[in-house]
């Protein structure tokens, strides 16, 4: 009795890998845009903090 080889699933595997690559690329784009947004918000926050210190320097002074 001859052993039969399993059917080739190459095209299925290729398509599945291709979809996974596309999903990974989308996630990388999302992470990149999120990191840019976080950086922009961080820079804006620093600017607001400096503006508050310039406008109201007594807020951060401690009383003795």
Secondary structure, DSSP 8 states (H G I E B T S, - for coil): ---------HHHHHHHHHHHHHHHHHHHHHHHHHHHHHHHHHHHHHHHHHHHHHH-GGGG----
